[in-house]
Amino acid sequence: MRPTALSWLLALAASALLAACGGGGGGGAATTSPGASTPAPSAAVLRGVASVGAPLGGALVAVVDAKGTAVGSATAHPTDGSYSLTLNTATPTLPLLLQARGRDAAGQWVMLHTVLTELSASTTAHITPLTQAHAALVLGADPHAAFLKPADSALPTATTALSTAASDFLKTVIKTSLGDLKITATALDLLSNSGFATAKSPADLLLEALRVGLDGNSSPKLQLSSKFLASPAAEVEIDLATARAELLKTTGAVPANAITSTLKVTSGAATVLTNASLIDGVATTVNPMLARAAPADDYKALRTGSTVTDTNAVLYGYERHDGVDSDALAAQFAAWGAAGLQLGPLQVTGCADDVAKTGDCLRVLVAGALTDRNGAVKARLLNAVTYNTTQKRWKLIGNGKYVALALRPSSLLRLDAQGRSETSLPNPSAGVAIEVPDSGLTQTTAQAPSGFAVPLATCLRPLMCLSTPGATSTLSTGGLLDQFLQATTTSWLTGVDAQRGARYTLSYLRGTVSESRRAFLPATVLLPAAARHPSLDGPSTSAPLTVAGLANGLSLKWGPWVAAQPDLRLIELRIVIRYANRADTFFLVIDDQTEVRLPGVSASNGTPTGHEIWLVAEDVRGQQLLTRYTLAP
């Protein structure tokens, strides 16, 4: 949740110098880099979908060969995630490595890869989390590193035999889900099966059922688990270097030796997957109502002035989701309809059950993008659904929680006005940001897995701030430090508190009612190098960032950082002006811009004690990397 932006933000929409990349019609027209020659008549055509279960609409698809030559690119269709491109050469050096970059239905930054060891005149090559896992096994490393420097990676030595062995091994790890979906392992081609392009088909549901990722360390492990568990912690971990060494053996290969976890196979979810093909029925029910701009009352089970419950209503049986009740959600649907938006396919993101039943999940977390007629994403539905066994359909239900709780792996780099690193504390530092909306809670504490707890209090901000024991309010700093638990300031924060799946418990009074809820850390906290954190182009000894410059209007650029860190995305810019008794924060959401011109921003209603510029970036694991510049007087 963010504060309402002040009026100066309205001018920024027109000042963004680079527009967001949009999708082309039909399936993504092929594009080539400036100066590329016209594709040869015999050049191969690649086509497929970029998908995580729900399409990666508008994803940027790029292809490099084993020498590192860029041989084609395209933009995936904004609705169905399909792409088609013609290589700009008839003789690329195999294997090829494909990459898709975009945002999923939940708004999470996603980067996926596919390795192709063979090529025909027309080749189907889907780009999915399973092809990402396959590519990691084939390369024995993070596929993104290979995409940046293919010739220096294992890509040139990848063979069809290795690709087949990696696919066969991966299927043994996910065999429970294959069985739940009645998919025959030998008949499933992870790279080209048509089911991956068919919404909620068994192959598509396989993507929905599994959580696939890399742990982000210098010697990465492949991590897999079921999404239908209460915790996002990995069930199966595979050492990639060991796996590749085993897969390369012509005799006596035992790739299972690379599995470092206790579990060797991901768990299944036969009960929930039985009816999962119907989950998009939520969207098909809602969209006609959005199209006719139905009023909020039409979505409710109990309409104004009525005493009869409509069991067919969209929100029949709905409870609440992170404090959003049926009235608030109905009003949101009405606003989306008035704006001419439509709800896209739903993406499974997890399970909201406090304790998930083996093989089942009663509250399935979902996300759906709401787009306009041009395919541009204007809003997102983040909620939970359940299967109504009487009506034989999925219904919105929410997670049942009165209060939202989000945990965010974070790291912070502190720079002065000249772009120099501050030395007063370990810099950069890493930790966990605890985000709780300020909704009138009292006696609020957050307890880490290690057992230690910290207090939170109101601080005149949308989010509660870390506080001192017994305090009912505290002073906001206006930045990450309001919610940031880090080892330098919270000495009892331990390693277990920073691991993927770490469970935190929030306890509080809502009025006079004592309640608690829990949340899980979505990814392990890492400490990235300083250069990975977002940086502005320009601050120096001779050209520092100053308060006077901010008042006159600054031109901020970060293009060189974007070029150097293509797997990261800048998502937000903040201006913080601190006073003795408060902090004013101005927010600007960043899309694909690499520079922006700010109107003048000055202090008001008091004497400021400090001015800061914050840059917020995120990686594909969900960790945020923040940089704070302290302005000179």
C-alpha positions as CSV (number, residue, x, y, z in Angstrom):
1,M,0.0,0.0,0.0
2,R,1.3,3.4,-0.9
3,P,0.4,7.0,0.2
4,T,-1.7,9.0,-2.2
5,A,0.6,10.8,-4.6
6,L,0.7,14.6,-4.4
7,S,-0.2,16.8,-7.3
8,W,3.3,16.9,-8.8
9,L,3.0,13.3,-9.8
10,L,0.3,14.1,-12.3
11,A,2.8,15.9,-14.4
12,L,5.1,12.9,-14.5
13,A,2.9,10.8,-16.8
14,A,3.7,13.2,-19.6
15,S,7.4,13.5,-18.7
16,A,8.3,9.8,-18.9
17,L,10.7,9.7,-21.8
18,L,10.4,6.1,-22.8
19,A,7.0,4.5,-23.1
20,A,6.3,0.9,-21.9
21,C,6.7,-1.8,-24.4
22,G,3.4,-2.9,-25.8
23,G,2.3,-6.1,-27.4
24,G,1.6,-6.5,-31.1
25,G,-1.4,-8.1,-32.6
26,G,-1.8,-11.6,-33.9
27,G,1.0,-13.3,-31.9
28,G,3.8,-10.9,-31.7
29,A,5.4,-9.5,-34.9
30,A,9.1,-10.3,-35.2
31,T,11.5,-7.5,-34.7
32,T,15.2,-7.3,-35.2
33,S,17.9,-5.0,-34.0
34,P,18.9,-1.9,-35.9
35,G,21.0,-2.7,-38.9
36,A,20.0,-6.3,-39.1
37,S,19.7,-7.7,-42.6
38,T,16.4,-8.9,-44.0
39,P,15.8,-12.5,-42.9
40,A,16.9,-15.1,-45.4
41,P,14.1,-16.9,-47.2
42,S,15.2,-20.2,-45.5
43,A,15.6,-18.8,-42.0
44,A,13.8,-20.8,-39.4
45,V,10.6,-19.6,-37.7
46,L,10.1,-20.0,-34.0
47,R,6.7,-19.9,-32.4
48,G,5.2,-20.8,-29.1
49,V,3.9,-19.2,-25.9
50,A,5.4,-17.5,-22.9
51,S,3.4,-18.7,-20.0
52,V,3.5,-19.4,-16.3
53,G,0.1,-21.1,-16.5
54,A,-1.4,-17.7,-17.2
55,P,0.1,-16.0,-20.3
56,L,3.0,-13.6,-20.0
57,G,1.2,-11.1,-22.1
58,G,3.5,-8.5,-23.7
59,A,6.7,-10.4,-22.7
60,L,9.9,-9.5,-24.6
61,V,11.2,-12.7,-26.3
62,A,14.8,-12.7,-27.5
63,V,17.1,-15.4,-29.0
64,V,20.8,-15.8,-29.0
65,D,22.9,-18.6,-30.5
66,A,25.9,-20.5,-29.1
67,K,28.3,-17.7,-30.2
68,G,26.3,-15.0,-28.4
69,T,24.9,-13.6,-31.6
70,A,21.4,-12.1,-31.3
71,V,19.4,-13.9,-33.9
72,G,15.8,-12.6,-33.4
73,S,13.3,-11.0,-31.1
74,A,9.6,-10.5,-30.7
75,T,6.9,-9.2,-28.4
76,A,4.4,-11.8,-27.1
77,H,0.7,-11.2,-27.7
78,P,-0.7,-9.0,-24.9
79,T,-3.6,-11.4,-24.2
80,D,-2.5,-15.0,-24.9
81,G,1.3,-14.7,-24.6
82,S,1.9,-16.3,-28.0
83,Y,4.9,-15.2,-30.1
84,S,6.3,-15.8,-33.6
85,L,9.6,-14.7,-35.0
86,T,11.8,-15.4,-38.0
87,L,15.5,-15.7,-37.2
88,N,17.6,-13.1,-38.9
89,T,20.0,-15.7,-40.2
90,A,19.6,-19.1,-41.9
91,T,22.7,-20.5,-40.2
92,P,22.6,-19.8,-36.5
93,T,25.1,-21.7,-34.4
94,L,23.2,-24.2,-32.4
95,P,22.1,-24.6,-29.6
96,L,19.9,-21.6,-29.3
97,L,18.9,-20.0,-26.0
98,L,15.5,-18.2,-25.8
99,Q,14.6,-15.7,-23.1
100,A,11.2,-14.2,-22.2
101,R,11.0,-11.2,-19.9
102,G,7.7,-9.7,-18.5
103,R,5.3,-9.5,-15.7
104,D,2.9,-12.3,-14.6
105,A,-0.7,-11.8,-13.7
106,A,0.3,-10.9,-10.1
107,G,2.7,-8.2,-11.4
108,Q,5.8,-10.2,-10.4
109,W,8.9,-9.6,-12.7
110,V,9.5,-12.9,-14.5
111,M,12.5,-14.1,-16.6
112,L,12.3,-17.5,-18.3
113,H,14.5,-19.4,-20.7
114,T,14.4,-22.3,-23.2
115,V,17.3,-24.3,-24.7
116,L,16.9,-25.5,-28.3
117,T,19.5,-28.1,-29.5
118,E,17.7,-28.8,-32.8
119,L,16.0,-26.5,-35.3
120,S,13.7,-27.1,-38.2
121,A,12.0,-24.7,-40.7
122,S,9.2,-24.2,-38.2
123,T,9.9,-25.0,-34.6
124,T,7.6,-24.8,-31.6
125,A,9.5,-23.6,-28.5
126,H,7.4,-22.6,-25.5
127,I,9.0,-20.6,-22.7
128,T,7.7,-21.6,-19.3
129,P,8.9,-22.4,-15.7
130,L,9.5,-26.0,-16.8
131,T,11.7,-25.0,-19.7
132,Q,13.5,-22.7,-17.3
133,A,14.1,-25.8,-15.0
134,H,15.1,-27.8,-18.1
135,A,17.5,-25.1,-19.3
136,A,19.1,-24.9,-15.8
137,L,19.8,-28.6,-15.8
138,V,21.2,-28.6,-19.3
139,L,23.5,-25.7,-18.6
140,G,24.3,-26.6,-15.0
141,A,23.8,-23.0,-14.0
142,D,21.5,-20.0,-14.1
143,P,20.2,-19.7,-17.7
144,H,20.3,-15.9,-17.5
145,A,24.1,-16.0,-17.0
146,A,24.4,-18.1,-20.1
147,F,22.1,-15.7,-22.0
148,L,24.4,-12.8,-21.2
149,K,27.6,-14.6,-22.2
150,P,26.6,-17.8,-24.2
151,A,30.1,-18.5,-25.5
152,D,31.5,-18.5,-22.0
153,S,28.8,-20.9,-20.7
154,A,27.9,-24.6,-21.2
155,L,25.5,-23.7,-24.0
156,P,27.9,-24.5,-26.9
157,T,28.4,-28.0,-25.6
158,A,24.7,-28.8,-25.0
159,T,23.5,-31.7,-27.0
160,T,20.2,-33.3,-27.9
161,A,21.1,-36.3,-25.7
162,L,21.8,-34.0,-22.8
163,S,18.5,-32.2,-23.4
164,T,16.6,-35.5,-23.4
165,A,18.3,-36.7,-20.3
166,A,17.5,-33.5,-18.4
167,S,13.9,-33.7,-19.5
168,D,13.5,-37.3,-18.3
169,F,15.1,-36.5,-15.0
170,L,12.9,-33.4,-14.4
171,K,9.8,-35.6,-15.0
172,T,10.9,-38.0,-12.3
173,V,11.0,-35.1,-9.8
174,I,7.5,-33.9,-10.7
175,K,6.0,-37.3,-11.3
176,T,3.3,-36.9,-8.6
177,S,1.8,-33.9,-10.4
178,L,2.0,-35.7,-13.7
179,G,0.0,-38.5,-12.2
180,D,-2.5,-36.2,-10.6
181,L,-3.2,-34.6,-14.0
182,K,-3.1,-38.0,-15.8
183,I,-0.2,-36.9,-18.0
184,T,1.9,-39.7,-19.5
185,A,5.5,-38.7,-18.9
186,T,6.9,-40.2,-22.1
187,A,4.3,-38.4,-24.1
188,L,5.0,-34.9,-22.7
189,D,7.4,-32.7,-24.6
190,L,8.4,-30.0,-22.2
191,L,9.4,-27.7,-25.0
192,S,6.7,-28.1,-27.6
193,N,3.6,-29.8,-26.2
194,S,0.5,-28.0,-27.5
195,G,-1.2,-28.2,-24.1
196,F,1.1,-25.5,-22.8
197,A,-0.7,-23.1,-25.2
198,T,-4.2,-24.2,-24.1
199,A,-5.6,-22.5,-21.1
200,K,-6.2,-24.8,-18.1
201,S,-5.3,-28.0,-20.1
202,P,-3.5,-30.7,-18.1
203,A,-0.1,-29.4,-19.4
204,D,-1.1,-25.8,-18.6
205,L,-2.3,-26.9,-15.1
206,L,1.1,-28.6,-14.6
207,L,2.6,-25.1,-14.8
208,E,0.0,-23.8,-12.4
209,A,0.7,-26.6,-9.9
210,L,4.4,-26.2,-9.6
211,R,6.6,-23.5,-8.1
212,V,10.0,-23.4,-9.9
213,G,12.9,-21.2,-9.1
214,L,16.7,-20.8,-8.5
215,D,18.0,-20.0,-5.1
216,G,20.0,-17.0,-6.4
217,N,23.4,-18.0,-4.9
218,S,26.7,-18.0,-6.9
219,S,26.4,-21.8,-7.2
220,P,22.6,-22.0,-7.7
221,K,20.3,-24.8,-6.9
222,L,17.1,-25.6,-8.8
223,Q,14.1,-25.4,-6.4
224,L,10.8,-27.1,-7.0
225,S,7.6,-27.4,-4.9
226,S,3.9,-27.6,-5.1
227,K,2.0,-24.3,-5.1
228,F,-0.8,-25.9,-3.1
229,L,1.1,-25.9,0.2
230,A,0.8,-23.3,2.9
231,S,4.5,-22.5,2.8
232,P,6.5,-21.5,-0.4
233,A,9.5,-23.3,0.9
234,A,11.2,-25.6,-1.6
235,E,10.4,-29.3,-1.4
236,V,13.1,-30.5,-3.7
237,E,16.5,-28.8,-4.3
238,I,18.9,-29.9,-7.0
239,D,22.6,-28.9,-7.2
240,L,22.9,-27.9,-10.9
241,A,26.6,-28.5,-11.4
242,T,26.3,-32.1,-10.0
243,A,23.1,-32.7,-12.0
244,R,24.8,-31.7,-15.3
245,A,27.8,-33.9,-14.5
246,E,25.6,-36.9,-14.0
247,L,23.4,-36.2,-17.0
248,L,26.5,-36.0,-19.2
249,K,27.5,-39.6,-18.3
250,T,26.9,-42.1,-21.0
251,T,26.8,-45.0,-18.5
252,G,26.0,-45.2,-14.8
253,A,24.4,-41.8,-14.6
254,V,22.5,-41.2,-11.4
255,P,21.1,-37.6,-11.6
256,A,19.2,-38.1,-8.4
257,N,22.6,-37.8,-6.7
258,A,22.3,-34.1,-7.3
259,I,19.2,-33.8,-5.1
260,T,20.3,-32.2,-1.9
261,S,16.9,-32.1,-0.1
262,T,15.3,-34.8,2.0
263,L,12.4,-35.0,-0.4
264,K,13.2,-36.3,-3.9
265,V,9.8,-35.7,-5.5
266,T,7.4,-32.7,-5.3
267,S,4.1,-33.3,-3.5
268,G,0.8,-33.6,-5.4
269,A,-2.6,-32.0,-5.1
270,A,-4.9,-34.5,-6.7
271,T,-8.1,-33.2,-5.0
272,V,-7.7,-29.5,-6.0
273,L,-6.4,-30.4,-9.5
274,T,-9.5,-32.5,-10.3
275,N,-11.5,-29.3,-10.8
276,A,-8.8,-26.8,-11.5
277,S,-9.6,-26.8,-15.3
278,L,-12.7,-24.8,-14.4
279,I,-11.0,-22.0,-12.4
280,D,-11.2,-19.5,-15.2
281,G,-15.0,-19.7,-14.9
282,V,-14.6,-16.9,-12.4
283,A,-13.4,-14.6,-15.2
284,T,-16.1,-15.8,-17.6
285,T,-18.7,-15.0,-15.0
286,V,-17.4,-11.6,-14.2
287,N,-16.5,-10.3,-17.7
288,P,-20.1,-9.9,-19.0
289,M,-20.9,-7.8,-15.9
290,L,-17.8,-5.7,-16.5
291,A,-18.8,-5.2,-20.1
292,R,-22.1,-3.8,-19.2
293,A,-20.6,-1.7,-16.3
294,A,-22.8,-3.4,-13.7
295,P,-23.2,-1.5,-10.5
296,A,-21.6,-2.7,-7.3
297,D,-24.9,-4.0,-6.0
298,D,-25.2,-6.6,-8.8
299,Y,-22.1,-8.4,-7.6
300,K,-23.4,-8.9,-4.1
301,A,-25.1,-11.9,-2.7
302,L,-27.4,-9.7,-0.6
303,R,-28.4,-6.6,-2.5
304,T,-29.4,-3.3,-1.0
305,G,-33.0,-3.5,0.4
306,S,-33.3,-7.2,-0.3
307,T,-33.7,-10.0,2.3
308,V,-33.1,-12.8,-0.2
309,T,-29.6,-14.2,-0.7
310,D,-28.7,-14.7,-4.4
311,T,-26.6,-17.9,-4.4
312,N,-25.6,-17.3,-8.0
313,A,-24.1,-13.9,-7.3
314,V,-20.4,-13.4,-8.1
315,L,-19.7,-12.7,-4.4
316,Y,-21.9,-15.3,-2.9
317,G,-19.9,-17.0,-0.1
318,Y,-17.2,-14.3,-0.2
319,E,-15.7,-13.5,3.2
320,R,-12.8,-11.0,3.0
321,H,-9.2,-10.8,1.7
322,D,-6.6,-8.9,3.6
323,G,-9.4,-6.7,5.0
324,V,-11.2,-6.2,1.7
325,D,-14.9,-7.2,2.3
326,S,-17.6,-7.9,-0.2
327,D,-18.8,-4.3,-0.3
328,A,-15.3,-3.1,-1.1
329,L,-14.6,-5.7,-3.7
330,A,-18.0,-5.1,-5.4
331,A,-17.2,-1.4,-5.6
332,Q,-13.8,-2.3,-7.1
333,F,-15.5,-4.5,-9.8
334,A,-17.9,-1.7,-10.6
335,A,-15.0,0.8,-11.0
336,W,-13.2,-1.7,-13.3
337,G,-16.3,-2.1,-15.4
338,A,-16.8,1.7,-15.7
339,A,-13.2,1.9,-16.9
340,G,-13.9,-0.6,-19.7
341,L,-11.6,-3.3,-18.3
342,Q,-11.8,-7.1,-18.7
343,L,-10.4,-9.8,-16.4
344,G,-7.9,-12.2,-18.0
345,P,-7.1,-15.8,-17.1
346,L,-6.4,-16.5,-13.5
347,Q,-3.0,-17.6,-12.4
348,V,-2.5,-19.8,-9.3
349,T,0.0,-18.1,-7.0
350,G,-0.3,-20.3,-3.8
351,C,-2.5,-21.6,-1.1
352,A,-4.1,-19.4,1.6
353,D,-4.9,-22.2,4.0
354,D,-3.3,-21.8,7.4
355,V,-2.7,-25.6,7.3
356,A,-3.0,-27.1,3.9
357,K,-4.6,-30.6,3.8
358,T,-2.4,-33.1,1.9
359,G,-3.4,-33.1,-1.7
360,D,-5.8,-30.3,-1.4
361,C,-6.1,-26.5,-0.9
362,L,-9.5,-25.0,0.2
363,R,-8.5,-21.4,-0.6
364,V,-6.4,-21.1,-3.7
365,L,-4.6,-17.8,-4.1
366,V,-5.0,-16.4,-7.6
367,A,-4.1,-13.3,-9.6
368,G,-5.7,-11.9,-12.8
369,A,-4.7,-8.9,-14.9
370,L,-7.4,-6.4,-15.9
371,T,-6.7,-5.0,-19.3
372,D,-8.2,-2.4,-21.6
373,R,-9.1,-3.0,-25.3
374,N,-5.4,-2.4,-26.3
375,G,-4.2,-5.2,-24.0
376,A,-2.6,-2.7,-21.5
377,V,-2.7,-3.9,-17.9
378,K,-4.6,-1.3,-15.8
379,A,-5.2,-3.2,-12.6
380,R,-4.8,-6.6,-11.0
381,L,-7.1,-8.9,-9.0
382,L,-5.3,-10.5,-6.1
383,N,-7.6,-12.8,-4.1
384,A,-8.5,-16.4,-3.3
385,V,-11.0,-18.8,-4.8
386,T,-12.6,-22.0,-3.6
387,Y,-14.4,-24.8,-5.3
388,N,-18.2,-24.9,-4.5
389,T,-19.1,-28.6,-4.6
390,T,-22.8,-27.8,-4.7
391,Q,-22.7,-25.4,-7.7
392,K,-19.7,-27.3,-9.3
393,R,-17.8,-24.1,-9.9
394,W,-15.1,-21.9,-8.5
395,K,-16.1,-18.9,-6.4
396,L,-14.2,-15.9,-4.9
397,I,-13.9,-16.4,-1.2
398,G,-10.8,-14.4,-0.1
399,N,-8.2,-15.5,2.5
400,G,-10.5,-14.7,5.4
401,K,-8.0,-12.3,6.9
402,Y,-9.0,-8.9,8.4
403,V,-5.4,-7.6,8.1
404,A,-2.8,-7.7,5.4
405,L,0.7,-8.9,6.1
406,A,3.4,-9.0,3.5
407,L,7.1,-10.0,4.0
408,R,9.6,-8.7,1.5
409,P,13.3,-9.7,1.2
410,S,15.1,-6.4,0.8
411,S,18.6,-4.9,0.6
412,L,19.6,-1.3,1.0
413,L,22.5,0.7,-0.4
414,R,23.1,4.2,1.2
415,L,24.8,6.8,-1.0
416,D,25.5,10.5,-0.4
417,A,24.7,13.4,-2.7
418,Q,27.8,12.6,-4.8
419,G,27.0,9.0,-5.2
420,R,29.6,7.8,-2.7
421,S,28.9,4.9,-0.3
422,E,28.1,5.9,3.3
423,T,30.4,4.1,5.8
424,S,28.5,4.6,9.1
425,L,26.9,1.1,8.9
426,P,27.5,-2.0,6.8
427,N,26.6,-0.9,3.3
428,P,24.8,-2.4,1.6
429,S,22.7,-4.3,4.2
430,A,20.0,-6.8,3.8
431,G,16.9,-7.9,5.8
432,V,13.2,-8.4,5.8
433,A,10.6,-5.6,5.3
434,I,7.4,-6.3,7.3
435,E,4.5,-4.5,5.7
436,V,1.3,-4.1,7.7
437,P,-1.4,-1.5,6.7
438,D,-2.1,1.0,9.4
439,S,-5.8,0.2,10.0
440,G,-6.3,1.1,13.6
441,L,-4.5,-1.9,15.1
442,T,-3.0,-1.7,18.6
443,Q,-0.6,-3.8,20.6
444,T,0.9,-5.1,17.3
445,T,3.9,-7.3,17.2
446,A,5.7,-9.4,14.5
447,Q,7.4,-12.6,15.7
448,A,10.2,-14.1,13.6
449,P,10.7,-17.9,13.3
450,S,13.6,-17.7,15.7
451,G,11.1,-16.7,18.4
452,F,12.0,-13.0,18.9
453,A,9.4,-10.3,18.4
454,V,9.4,-6.6,17.4
455,P,6.7,-4.0,18.1
456,L,5.0,-2.0,15.4
457,A,3.0,1.2,15.8
458,T,1.1,3.9,13.9
459,C,3.4,6.5,12.3
460,L,1.1,8.7,10.2
461,R,1.9,6.5,7.1
462,P,-0.2,3.9,5.2
463,L,2.1,1.2,6.6
464,M,2.9,0.7,10.3
465,C,6.4,1.3,11.4
466,L,8.9,-0.5,13.6
467,S,8.6,1.0,17.1
468,T,9.8,0.7,20.7
469,P,8.2,-1.5,23.3
470,G,5.0,0.0,24.7
471,A,4.8,2.9,22.2
472,T,1.4,3.7,20.6
473,S,3.0,5.8,17.9
474,T,6.3,6.5,16.4
475,L,8.0,8.9,13.9
476,S,8.3,7.8,10.3
477,T,11.6,8.1,8.4
478,G,9.6,8.0,5.1
479,G,11.7,5.2,3.7
480,L,12.4,1.5,3.9
481,L,13.9,1.8,7.5
482,D,10.3,2.2,8.8
483,Q,9.7,-1.5,8.1
484,F,13.2,-3.0,7.7
485,L,14.5,-5.7,10.0
486,Q,18.3,-6.0,9.5
487,A,21.1,-7.5,11.4
488,T,22.8,-4.1,12.1
489,T,19.8,-2.8,14.0
490,T,18.1,-6.0,15.2
491,S,20.8,-8.1,16.6
492,W,18.6,-11.1,17.2
493,L,17.7,-11.5,13.6
494,T,19.1,-14.9,12.6
495,G,19.8,-16.9,9.5
496,V,16.6,-18.9,9.9
497,D,14.6,-15.7,9.8
498,A,15.9,-14.9,6.3
499,Q,15.2,-18.2,4.6
500,R,12.6,-18.8,1.9
501,G,9.5,-20.1,3.7
502,A,10.3,-18.5,7.1
503,R,7.1,-18.0,8.9
504,Y,6.3,-14.8,10.7
505,T,3.4,-14.3,13.0
506,L,1.6,-11.0,13.4
507,S,-0.4,-10.5,16.7
508,Y,-2.6,-7.5,17.4
509,L,-5.8,-6.0,18.8
510,R,-8.5,-5.1,16.3
511,G,-10.7,-3.0,18.5
512,T,-11.0,-5.2,21.6
513,V,-10.6,-8.5,19.7
514,S,-7.2,-10.2,19.9
515,E,-6.1,-11.8,16.6
516,S,-3.1,-13.1,14.8
517,R,-2.2,-14.1,11.3
518,R,1.0,-15.5,9.7
519,A,2.9,-15.0,6.5
520,F,5.8,-16.7,4.8
521,L,8.9,-15.1,3.4
522,P,8.7,-15.8,-0.4
523,A,12.4,-15.9,-1.1
524,T,15.7,-16.2,0.8
525,V,17.2,-12.8,1.7
526,L,20.4,-12.2,-0.3
527,L,23.0,-9.5,0.0
528,P,23.6,-8.3,-3.5
529,A,26.8,-6.4,-4.5
530,A,26.6,-2.6,-4.4
531,A,26.7,-2.4,-8.2
532,R,23.5,-4.5,-8.4
533,H,21.5,-1.8,-6.6
534,P,19.9,0.9,-8.8
535,S,22.0,4.0,-9.4
536,L,21.5,7.3,-11.1
537,D,23.7,8.5,-13.9
538,G,25.4,11.7,-13.0
539,P,25.9,12.4,-9.3
540,S,29.5,13.2,-8.6
541,T,31.8,15.5,-6.7
542,S,31.3,18.2,-9.3
543,A,27.6,17.6,-9.8
544,P,26.0,16.5,-6.5
545,L,22.3,16.1,-5.9
546,T,21.1,19.2,-4.1
547,V,18.0,20.5,-2.3
548,A,18.1,23.5,-4.6
549,G,18.2,21.2,-7.7
550,L,15.2,19.3,-6.4
551,A,13.3,22.5,-5.9
552,N,14.0,23.6,-9.4
553,G,13.2,20.2,-11.0
554,L,15.6,17.4,-11.6
555,S,16.3,15.3,-14.6
556,L,17.1,11.8,-13.4
557,K,18.6,9.1,-15.6
558,W,19.4,5.4,-14.8
559,G,20.0,4.0,-18.3
560,P,23.5,2.7,-17.7
561,W,22.3,0.7,-14.7
562,V,19.5,-0.8,-16.7
563,A,21.9,-1.9,-19.4
564,A,24.3,-3.5,-16.8
565,Q,21.5,-5.3,-14.9
566,P,19.0,-6.6,-17.5
567,D,17.6,-9.1,-15.0
568,L,16.4,-6.3,-12.6
569,R,13.7,-3.8,-13.1
570,L,13.3,-0.3,-11.5
571,I,9.8,-0.2,-10.3
572,E,9.5,3.0,-8.1
573,L,11.1,6.3,-7.4
574,R,10.5,8.2,-4.1
575,I,11.3,11.6,-2.9
576,V,11.4,11.9,0.9
577,I,11.4,15.2,2.8
578,R,11.9,14.7,6.6
579,Y,10.8,17.1,9.3
580,A,11.2,17.0,13.1
581,N,7.7,15.6,13.5
582,R,6.9,13.8,10.2
583,A,8.1,12.7,6.8
584,D,6.5,13.6,3.4
585,T,7.0,11.0,0.7
586,F,6.2,11.4,-3.0
587,F,5.9,8.2,-5.1
588,L,6.4,7.6,-8.8
589,V,5.7,4.2,-10.3
590,I,8.3,3.3,-13.0
591,D,7.5,1.1,-15.9
592,D,10.1,0.8,-18.6
593,Q,11.5,4.4,-18.4
594,T,15.2,5.0,-18.2
595,E,14.9,8.7,-17.3
596,V,12.3,11.2,-16.0
597,R,12.0,14.9,-15.5
598,L,10.7,15.9,-12.1
599,P,8.8,19.1,-11.5
600,G,10.1,21.2,-8.6
601,V,9.6,19.6,-5.2
602,S,10.1,21.8,-2.1
603,A,9.4,21.6,1.6
604,S,6.1,22.8,3.0
605,N,4.6,23.5,6.4
606,G,7.8,23.3,8.4
607,T,11.5,23.3,8.4
608,P,13.0,20.2,6.7
609,T,15.7,18.2,8.4
610,G,16.7,16.1,5.4
611,H,15.9,15.3,1.7
612,E,16.3,11.9,0.1
613,I,15.8,10.3,-3.3
614,W,15.0,6.5,-3.2
615,L,15.3,4.1,-6.1
616,V,13.4,0.8,-5.8
617,A,14.2,-2.2,-8.0
618,E,13.2,-5.9,-7.9
619,D,14.6,-9.2,-9.1
620,V,12.8,-12.3,-10.4
621,R,12.8,-13.9,-6.9
622,G,10.8,-11.0,-5.5
623,Q,13.6,-9.3,-3.5
624,Q,13.7,-5.6,-3.6
625,L,17.0,-3.7,-4.0
626,L,16.8,-0.1,-2.7
627,T,19.2,2.8,-3.0
628,R,18.9,5.9,-0.9
629,Y,20.6,9.2,-2.0
630,T,20.9,11.8,0.7
631,L,20.8,15.3,-0.9
632,A,23.2,18.1,-0.1
633,P,21.9,21.4,1.2
